[in-house]
């Protein structure tokens, strides 16, 4: 099987399993949103930020290093395991020693206890890094996805059972601990990998050299992704945090299922592309396919945000709908920007990949920190505008190493972007008429989703027949096997 087919199959399986994982996770999230108060819900989300940050640290570039190496060596894998486990110990200690006091003084004693209880998740996550690196290297996305889905399903059942038994917020904590433990055991089984530890100065030196720029990059990338949530939690409190987190939940699920799945395959596939190949042209094709699939989903979500939020989380989260609509417009610059760092990493250009993240920091962390004082709505609008303005800068950094025809890139994604905007405007126009006739939000939601699909396909073929036909053929070539 060619690298193109392996990458496509890997992305497809990653997307399918992540769809299952995110559907289960979303259902649990929606369930807890209804039974917990806004303050409890916001408190849990704020505490999980510390764990997400620590998990980001222990996985800083290690997977990419294992994937892009020409040969797999058990000795080097054992050295990597030792290196990452040490990082896990340091990060877990940081959660207890730094995260817990911050949670205590920012919120309450309960928040500090929750943060401390979640610390073991980071330690187990560090043990997973080498295992998942091996699976990604071997394009065993199917086995990895199934293992993670099974762990998520068991965890979801545990959370719901404990919540129904009256454990409240602690049902979520224990459920996450169960999830990460079972997930690690399943991954060990499907990878046939025997964990071992080894100390080698030369291996550690290579790891530090490769991973150090990526370490700072993932730290800044985390701050970039979570900036709006962090500033909202610190400045406006747990209730506003809960409303914004609910608004972002739909986008997070879509990202995990689509763009993150594609992104995870860029390093293993682009790093194996033959010398002299047109990487810029391949990148444009990748972005065009991603835009054809992802952009209409985001713009559809923007149009149906109000009934979606009400159906999913309940009336108390109705303020989240406006936030969701505004945030969805970030998809236009991010459909390009999201893949650029891994494109550079695939060619071992980690320094400029780090520079890309610095641009993102200015766009999101600085902008969010300066604008949150004027309210969440003003902050979100400012973030969307800043991401549009930063796109030329991001492309200029990448063009130092890989030529990307900007005009060809814009022309290639224009049909999906314009068709998505047309769909959004059409849905916004018909939505009041449907709501006036039908008083049930869930029925409105289903009708609007169906109309959205019809509008997008109609606009695509009506105004961009040639480009749309080409994209359909491209998707067929990726997904279907050629007849012998």
VMD Tcl script that draws the C-alpha trace (Angstrom):
set ca {
  {0.00 0.00 0.00}
  {1.35 3.45 -0.94}
  {2.09 6.11 1.66}
  {-0.86 8.14 0.30}
  {-3.22 5.20 0.85}
  {-1.75 4.41 4.26}
  {-2.11 8.02 5.36}
  {-5.68 8.19 4.06}
  {-6.64 4.88 5.67}
  {-4.97 6.00 8.90}
  {-6.82 9.32 8.89}
  {-10.11 7.59 8.10}
  {-9.76 5.09 10.93}
  {-8.60 7.83 13.27}
  {-11.63 9.88 12.28}
  {-14.07 6.96 12.69}
  {-12.81 5.97 16.13}
  {-12.54 9.57 17.25}
  {-16.11 10.06 16.10}
  {-17.18 7.23 18.39}
  {-15.05 8.53 21.25}
  {-16.30 12.09 20.85}
  {-19.94 11.04 20.54}
  {-19.66 9.11 23.81}
  {-17.71 11.94 25.44}
  {-20.24 14.52 24.21}
  {-23.18 12.53 25.57}
  {-21.50 12.27 28.98}
  {-20.64 15.99 28.81}
  {-24.25 16.89 27.99}
  {-25.53 14.60 30.75}
  {-23.28 16.18 33.38}
  {-24.15 19.68 32.11}
  {-27.76 18.98 33.02}
  {-27.24 17.47 36.48}
  {-24.44 19.76 37.73}
  {-24.84 23.44 38.47}
  {-23.12 25.97 36.20}
  {-20.59 26.68 38.97}
  {-19.77 22.98 39.52}
  {-19.52 22.43 35.79}
  {-17.19 25.39 35.36}
  {-15.09 24.29 38.34}
  {-14.53 20.82 36.86}
  {-13.57 22.30 33.49}
  {-11.13 24.73 35.06}
  {-9.41 21.96 37.03}
  {-9.04 19.80 33.93}
  {-7.05 22.59 32.28}
  {-4.16 21.83 34.65}
  {-4.19 18.17 33.63}
  {-4.42 18.98 29.92}
  {-1.43 21.28 30.28}
  {0.64 18.65 32.08}
  {-0.29 16.00 29.50}
  {0.84 18.39 26.79}
  {4.26 18.71 28.45}
  {4.96 14.97 28.65}
  {4.10 14.45 24.99}
  {6.09 17.41 23.67}
  {7.45 16.20 20.34}
  {8.31 12.69 21.49}
  {5.78 11.00 19.21}
  {6.97 13.00 16.23}
  {10.57 12.02 16.99}
  {9.72 8.32 17.11}
  {7.64 8.53 13.94}
  {10.13 10.41 11.76}
  {13.15 8.17 12.62}
  {14.16 5.90 9.75}
  {14.38 2.73 11.87}
  {12.69 1.53 15.06}
  {15.14 0.53 17.81}
  {13.99 -1.11 21.04}
  {16.96 0.36 22.89}
  {16.06 3.88 21.78}
  {12.38 3.26 22.64}
  {13.43 2.21 26.15}
  {15.51 5.39 26.53}
  {12.54 7.41 25.35}
  {10.31 5.66 27.89}
  {12.70 6.63 30.69}
  {12.88 10.21 29.44}
  {9.11 10.63 29.17}
  {8.35 8.92 32.48}
  {10.75 11.34 34.17}
  {8.84 14.19 32.54}
  {5.62 12.64 33.83}
  {6.92 12.57 37.40}
  {7.98 16.23 37.21}
  {4.67 17.30 35.64}
  {2.62 15.37 38.25}
  {4.61 17.00 41.03}
  {3.94 20.38 39.40}
  {0.20 19.68 39.37}
  {0.22 18.97 43.10}
  {2.71 21.68 44.09}
  {1.61 24.49 41.77}
  {-1.77 23.64 40.21}
  {-3.50 22.76 43.47}
  {-2.56 26.03 45.27}
  {-3.66 28.07 42.24}
  {-7.01 26.24 42.21}
  {-7.34 26.74 45.97}
  {-6.78 30.51 45.88}
  {-8.63 31.04 42.57}
  {-11.72 29.00 43.48}
  {-11.97 26.80 46.56}
  {-10.62 23.92 48.64}
  {-12.76 21.55 46.56}
  {-11.00 22.72 43.39}
  {-7.60 21.98 44.95}
  {-8.72 18.47 45.96}
  {-9.99 17.81 42.43}
  {-6.67 18.90 40.88}
  {-4.66 16.66 43.22}
  {-6.97 13.70 42.50}
  {-6.39 14.11 38.77}
  {-2.56 14.16 38.99}
  {-2.12 10.38 38.36}
  {-3.62 10.87 34.87}
  {-0.45 12.65 33.75}
  {1.80 9.88 35.06}
  {-0.12 7.18 33.14}
  {-0.23 9.42 30.05}
  {3.59 9.58 30.06}
  {3.70 5.77 29.87}
  {1.46 5.84 26.79}
  {3.66 8.12 24.68}
  {6.10 5.52 23.33}
  {3.31 3.00 22.76}
  {1.22 5.41 20.69}
  {4.36 6.52 18.82}
  {4.97 2.93 17.75}
  {1.38 2.50 16.61}
  {1.41 5.76 14.63}
  {4.72 4.83 13.00}
  {3.26 1.52 11.85}
  {0.00 3.17 10.68}
  {-1.94 1.04 13.18}
  {-4.56 3.71 13.68}
  {-7.38 1.20 13.62}
  {-6.03 -0.81 16.55}
  {-5.18 2.33 18.53}
  {-8.60 3.87 17.88}
  {-10.51 0.76 18.91}
  {-8.50 0.51 22.14}
  {-9.23 4.13 23.03}
  {-12.91 3.81 22.12}
  {-13.38 0.76 24.36}
  {-11.71 2.56 27.26}
  {-13.92 5.62 26.70}
  {-17.06 3.49 26.65}
  {-16.18 1.76 29.93}
  {-15.33 5.13 31.48}
  {-18.64 6.66 30.32}
  {-20.64 3.84 31.89}
  {-18.71 4.31 35.15}
  {-19.32 8.08 35.18}
  {-23.06 7.77 34.60}
  {-23.42 4.99 37.18}
  {-21.57 7.00 39.84}
  {-23.42 10.21 38.97}
  {-26.76 8.42 39.34}
  {-25.51 7.12 42.70}
  {-25.08 10.70 43.92}
  {-21.31 11.25 43.64}
  {-21.72 14.47 41.64}
  {-18.47 16.01 40.42}
  {-16.42 13.07 41.78}
  {-18.07 10.70 39.31}
  {-16.28 12.62 36.53}
  {-12.93 12.48 38.36}
  {-13.01 8.72 38.98}
  {-14.30 8.11 35.47}
  {-11.30 9.91 33.95}
  {-8.90 7.90 36.11}
  {-10.58 4.67 34.99}
  {-10.39 5.78 31.36}
  {-6.65 6.51 31.27}
  {-5.75 3.30 33.13}
  {-7.80 0.97 30.92}
  {-6.67 2.83 27.80}
  {-3.00 2.22 28.64}
  {-3.57 -1.50 29.21}
  {-5.46 -1.85 25.91}
  {-2.76 0.05 23.98}
  {-0.05 -2.20 25.39}
  {-2.05 -5.22 24.24}
  {-2.71 -4.05 20.66}
  {0.83 -2.74 20.11}
  {2.54 -5.93 21.33}
  {5.03 -3.57 22.93}
  {6.88 -4.57 26.07}
  {7.66 -1.45 28.14}
  {11.25 -1.22 29.35}
  {13.56 1.48 30.65}
  {17.08 2.41 29.60}
  {19.43 5.31 30.37}
  {21.64 6.49 27.51}
  {23.22 9.96 27.44}
  {23.43 10.06 23.64}
  {19.77 9.11 23.27}
  {18.77 11.72 25.83}
  {20.83 14.33 23.98}
  {19.04 13.51 20.71}
  {15.66 13.66 22.43}
  {16.42 17.04 23.98}
  {17.75 18.45 20.69}
  {14.68 17.37 18.73}
  {12.04 17.90 21.40}
  {13.16 21.11 23.10}
  {11.84 23.47 20.37}
  {8.68 21.36 20.24}
  {8.41 21.46 24.04}
  {8.07 25.23 24.02}
  {5.92 24.99 20.93}
  {3.35 22.69 22.55}
  {3.33 24.79 25.71}
  {2.57 27.88 23.68}
  {0.14 25.94 21.49}
  {-1.77 24.88 24.60}
  {-1.91 28.47 25.84}
  {-2.98 29.49 22.34}
  {-5.86 26.98 22.24}
  {-7.00 27.58 25.80}
  {-6.32 31.31 26.09}
  {-9.95 32.40 25.86}
  {-11.03 29.78 28.40}
  {-8.18 30.57 30.80}
  {-8.75 34.31 30.82}
  {-12.50 33.85 31.08}
  {-12.09 31.54 34.08}
  {-9.63 33.83 35.88}
  {-11.34 37.15 35.11}
  {-15.06 36.36 34.92}
  {-15.38 33.23 37.11}
  {-16.67 29.63 36.77}
  {-20.13 30.47 35.39}
  {-18.76 32.39 32.38}
  {-16.12 29.68 31.99}
  {-18.84 27.00 31.84}
  {-20.82 28.95 29.20}
  {-17.74 29.45 26.99}
  {-16.61 25.84 27.43}
  {-20.03 24.62 26.29}
  {-19.83 26.94 23.27}
  {-16.45 25.46 22.31}
  {-17.50 21.85 22.87}
  {-19.10 21.41 19.45}
  {-16.00 22.84 17.73}
  {-13.70 20.62 19.78}
  {-15.64 17.49 18.78}
  {-15.57 18.46 15.08}
  {-11.85 19.25 15.29}
  {-11.04 15.93 16.93}
  {-13.00 13.96 14.36}
  {-11.74 15.81 11.28}
  {-8.76 18.16 11.43}
  {-6.90 16.47 14.29}
  {-7.22 13.11 12.54}
  {-5.73 14.56 9.36}
  {-3.06 16.46 11.30}
  {-1.87 13.34 13.10}
  {-0.97 11.76 9.74}
  {1.01 14.71 8.31}
  {4.31 13.89 10.03}
  {4.34 10.13 9.26}
  {3.24 10.67 5.64}
  {4.96 13.91 4.58}
  {8.26 12.87 6.22}
  {8.35 9.89 3.83}
  {7.66 11.90 0.66}
  {10.47 11.54 -1.89}
  {13.02 14.31 -2.28}
  {12.09 16.76 -5.02}
  {8.37 16.24 -4.65}
  {6.07 19.28 -4.72}
  {5.27 19.48 -1.01}
  {3.50 22.81 -1.47}
  {1.18 21.31 -4.06}
  {0.48 18.30 -1.82}
  {-0.27 20.68 1.05}
  {-2.76 22.64 -1.08}
  {-4.53 19.41 -2.02}
  {-4.68 18.42 1.66}
  {-6.12 21.78 2.73}
  {-8.63 21.76 -0.14}
  {-9.98 18.34 0.81}
  {-10.11 19.33 4.49}
  {-11.91 22.58 3.67}
  {-14.49 20.78 1.52}
  {-15.42 18.59 4.50}
  {-14.80 20.75 7.57}
  {-15.80 24.31 6.60}
  {-19.50 23.54 5.96}
  {-19.72 21.65 9.26}
  {-18.44 24.67 11.20}
  {-20.65 27.14 9.37}
  {-23.63 24.84 9.77}
  {-22.93 24.71 13.51}
  {-22.77 28.52 13.55}
  {-26.24 28.73 11.98}
  {-27.96 26.18 14.24}
  {-26.16 27.13 17.46}
  {-29.24 28.20 19.45}
  {-31.36 25.04 19.05}
  {-28.21 22.90 19.27}
  {-27.16 24.35 22.64}
  {-30.68 24.11 24.06}
  {-31.11 20.49 23.00}
  {-27.62 19.40 24.07}
  {-27.05 21.26 27.34}
  {-30.38 22.76 28.42}
  {-31.84 26.25 28.70}
  {-29.32 27.38 31.34}
  {-26.60 27.31 28.63}
  {-28.59 29.41 26.10}
  {-26.02 32.24 26.28}
  {-23.44 29.85 24.80}
  {-25.16 29.90 21.39}
  {-23.94 33.40 20.52}
  {-20.39 32.48 21.52}
  {-20.56 29.36 19.36}
  {-21.69 31.29 16.28}
  {-18.89 33.86 16.56}
  {-16.14 31.29 17.21}
  {-17.14 29.18 14.20}
  {-15.93 31.89 11.79}
  {-12.34 31.16 12.86}
  {-12.46 28.08 10.63}
  {-11.56 30.11 7.52}
  {-8.02 31.09 8.62}
  {-7.53 27.99 10.79}
  {-8.22 25.52 7.96}
  {-4.84 26.68 6.62}
  {-3.00 27.48 9.84}
  {-3.76 24.23 11.67}
  {-1.64 22.05 9.36}
  {1.38 24.34 8.93}
  {3.38 23.45 12.11}
  {3.26 19.71 11.42}
  {4.20 20.36 7.79}
  {7.43 21.98 9.00}
  {8.00 19.28 11.63}
  {7.77 16.59 8.94}
  {10.87 18.22 7.39}
  {12.56 18.63 10.82}
  {12.16 22.43 10.69}
  {11.20 22.61 14.34}
  {12.59 26.10 14.93}
  {10.26 27.73 12.41}
  {7.41 25.49 13.58}
  {8.01 27.11 16.95}
  {7.92 30.55 15.30}
  {4.48 29.71 13.91}
  {3.27 29.07 17.42}
  {4.68 32.43 18.53}
  {2.49 34.07 15.88}
  {-0.50 32.17 17.25}
  {0.35 33.34 20.77}
  {0.18 36.96 19.66}
  {-3.11 36.27 17.86}
  {-4.84 34.49 20.70}
  {-3.15 34.84 24.10}
  {-2.30 38.54 23.81}
  {-5.59 39.44 22.11}
  {-7.67 37.41 24.60}
  {-5.81 38.88 27.58}
  {-6.41 42.43 26.36}
  {-10.04 42.06 25.31}
  {-11.64 39.77 27.94}
  {-12.14 42.83 30.15}
  {-14.75 44.05 27.64}
  {-16.73 40.80 27.78}
  {-16.66 37.37 26.14}
  {-18.41 38.50 22.93}
  {-15.90 41.27 22.25}
  {-13.01 38.90 22.97}
  {-14.27 36.25 20.52}
  {-14.81 38.76 17.70}
  {-11.29 40.11 18.24}
  {-9.84 36.58 18.11}
  {-11.52 35.84 14.78}
  {-10.20 39.07 13.24}
  {-6.65 38.54 14.53}
  {-6.49 35.04 13.04}
  {-7.47 36.37 9.63}
  {-4.78 39.06 9.82}
  {-2.06 36.57 10.87}
  {-2.54 34.11 7.99}
  {-0.11 35.88 5.57}
  {2.56 35.93 8.30}
  {2.15 32.19 8.92}
  {2.46 31.39 5.23}
  {5.57 33.59 4.92}
  {7.32 31.57 7.64}
  {6.57 28.27 5.90}
  {7.60 29.58 2.47}
  {11.18 29.93 3.69}
  {11.44 26.13 3.44}
  {8.47 24.95 1.33}
  {7.03 26.90 -1.57}
  {3.25 27.31 -1.37}
  {1.45 29.13 -4.16}
  {-0.77 31.51 -2.18}
  {-3.00 32.35 -5.12}
  {-3.55 28.65 -5.92}
  {-4.28 27.99 -2.23}
  {-6.92 30.73 -2.03}
  {-8.54 29.68 -5.31}
  {-8.65 26.03 -4.23}
  {-10.50 26.68 -0.94}
  {-12.74 29.50 -2.23}
  {-15.55 27.21 -3.52}
  {-16.04 25.43 -0.18}
  {-15.72 28.70 1.76}
  {-18.21 30.62 -0.38}
  {-20.66 27.70 -0.50}
  {-20.46 27.42 3.29}
  {-21.15 31.12 3.75}
  {-24.10 30.84 1.37}
  {-25.42 27.90 3.38}
  {-25.01 29.88 6.62}
  {-26.95 32.88 5.28}
  {-29.69 30.65 3.86}
  {-30.13 28.84 7.19}
  {-30.19 32.10 9.13}
  {-32.95 33.33 6.79}
  {-35.21 30.25 7.03}
  {-34.59 29.53 10.73}
  {-37.15 32.06 12.12}
  {-39.86 30.72 9.80}
  {-39.23 27.12 10.91}
  {-39.16 28.12 14.59}
  {-42.49 29.97 14.17}
  {-44.15 26.86 12.75}
  {-42.56 24.20 14.99}
  {-42.16 24.65 18.74}
  {-39.87 21.65 19.35}
  {-36.15 22.49 19.33}
  {-35.02 18.97 18.49}
  {-37.27 18.85 15.39}
  {-36.04 22.30 14.35}
  {-32.48 21.08 14.74}
  {-33.00 18.02 12.55}
  {-34.76 20.06 9.83}
  {-32.03 22.72 9.82}
  {-29.28 20.10 9.58}
  {-30.97 18.51 6.58}
  {-31.50 21.87 4.90}
  {-27.89 22.80 5.56}
  {-26.65 19.72 3.69}
  {-29.00 20.47 0.78}
  {-27.96 24.14 0.61}
  {-24.22 23.37 0.70}
  {-24.33 20.68 -1.98}
  {-26.64 22.80 -4.17}
  {-24.46 25.91 -3.96}
  {-21.29 23.87 -4.58}
  {-22.56 22.25 -7.78}
  {-24.56 25.28 -8.94}
  {-21.74 27.85 -8.76}
  {-18.55 25.73 -8.63}
  {-19.35 22.66 -10.69}
  {-15.84 22.11 -12.07}
  {-14.04 22.52 -8.73}
  {-16.62 20.47 -6.82}
  {-16.47 17.62 -9.33}
  {-12.69 17.61 -8.98}
  {-12.94 17.39 -5.19}
  {-15.43 14.52 -5.40}
  {-13.00 12.67 -7.66}
  {-10.14 13.41 -5.23}
  {-12.13 12.01 -2.31}
  {-12.99 8.91 -4.31}
  {-9.32 8.34 -5.16}
  {-8.41 8.60 -1.48}
  {-11.17 6.48 -0.04}
  {-11.87 3.83 -2.70}
  {-9.54 1.09 -3.86}
  {-8.65 1.08 -7.53}
  {-9.83 -1.91 -9.53}
  {-7.04 -4.12 -10.80}
}
mol new
graphics top color blue
foreach p $ca { graphics top sphere $p radius 0.5 }
foreach p [lrange $ca 0 end-1] q [lrange $ca 1 end] { graphics top cylinder $p $q radius 0.2 }
display resetview
